[in-house]
Amino acid sequence: MSELFDSAPEAVAAPAAMKDLLPGWQRVRDTNYLQSPCGRVRIYRSGPIPGTSGQSYPVYVQLAGEWVSVRTCRLELAPAASLAKQVLEELAEQLP
């Protein structure tokens, strides 16, 4: 999947697309980077989709070598983070 977006245009993402960012993530002004809790992540957008004039493009970030949309990140990573937190809290309760 990564080769699909390797040639993606390096353009500043539309502000409308930023509403899908995970908590703790921010745009780095005047750059093509997002600041995540783990460091900076390069962002790309896909090319225009035929028949969608005037709509914002999806924003993609590269996580662990895979390109995923910011919306996908929110759907897949947020539940995983809350589950990990719950497991850690349960383990902490079992400590002497």
N, C-alpha and C positions, 0 to 999 in steps of 0.2 A: 504494500500500500504506500510505502514511503516514496517510491519512485513516481507515483502519481502527482505528488505535491513538491518534489524536488525543484521543479521548474516553475513553481507558483510565483506570481508577480510579488515583488517585495514592495507592498504598498501599505500605507497607514490604514488600519481598519476603521470602518465607519463607527462613529460613536454609538449608534443604535445597537450594534452587535455587542458592545461592552456590557450590556445589562445581564448577559448570561455568565459573567465571570464568577468563579468560585469565591467565597468569602476569603479575605486576606490577599487577593490578587489585585494588582493595580496596573494601569497603563503607565509606561515610562514616557513622559511627554516628548514629542518630536522624534520618537524612535520607533522601530518595529519590534519592540520588546515589551513583554509583560513582566512585572515583578511578582514572583510567587513567593510563598513562605519558604520555598527551598532554593530560591535564586532566580536569576533571569531566564526567561523562556522566549525564544524567537517566535514571532507570529507571522503567518502568511494568510492571505485570503485566496479563495478559489476564484477562477475566472467567472465572468458573468454567465448565468444559466439562461439559455434561450427562452424568451417569453417572460422574463422577469425584470423588465426595465423599471428602473427607479427603486428597486428593492435592495436592501443591504446584502452584502455577500456573507457567506458563512466564514467564521474565523477559525483557523486551525492552529493548534499548538503541538509541539513535539514532546511527548512524554515517553520515557524509556524506549526511545528509538522509533516509536509509532506516532504517526500523525493522526490526531483525533480532533473533532470540532470542540469548541469551548462548551457548547451545549451538551455534547456527549460526555465531556469531562464532568460536568455538573451532575448528570444523571448517574454515571457509573462510579465516580469517586466519592461523592458526598455520602451515599448510603454506606459505602465501604468504610469510610472514616468514622461514621457514627457507630457502626458495628464493632470496629476495632476498639473504640473508646469504651463501649459497653463491656467487651471482653476484658480489657485491662482493669476496669473498675471492679468487675467480679473477681478477678485474680487478686486484686489488692485487698478485698474483703477477706480472702482466705489466708492471708499472711498472718503469722502469729503476732 
